[in-house]
């Protein structure tokens, strides 16, 4: 097998998980040969976990930089998994990850499901966002959320031989950021 990018026989990237790059509805569409319209209407939801700086400091001080980083990632993964489970219950998909934040899409939503989902995610963080370190530090992480409703462009960018990324674009995303 050739390891030259762009060649059909290129080796797959071991350990890459397509769920980190392509939303579930897009993966299902690609697998069945269907397309998702590049012009969509619905709700975008941005969810950002806050409080990682104090947690990072506590874990680094107690466990050192390497072990502290490992524990930080384990906590982040646990929390993201919990709020993504909420998102899926409301019919949403993660479009992309940004560190400790996710940008999500709920197709066809008028904002009702996205707002209910954001509130549920905040409740979930109240349950899973409390971290007690081995050294006794207590850190409460919280979730900030924003919802924007309307039309957006949704498409895939990248090289199928290397990596594809699902993207949301347009004034809806500008509204979400504001």
Order of alpha helices (4+ residues) and beta strands (2+ residues): alpha-beta-alpha-alpha-beta-beta-alpha-beta-beta-beta-beta-alpha
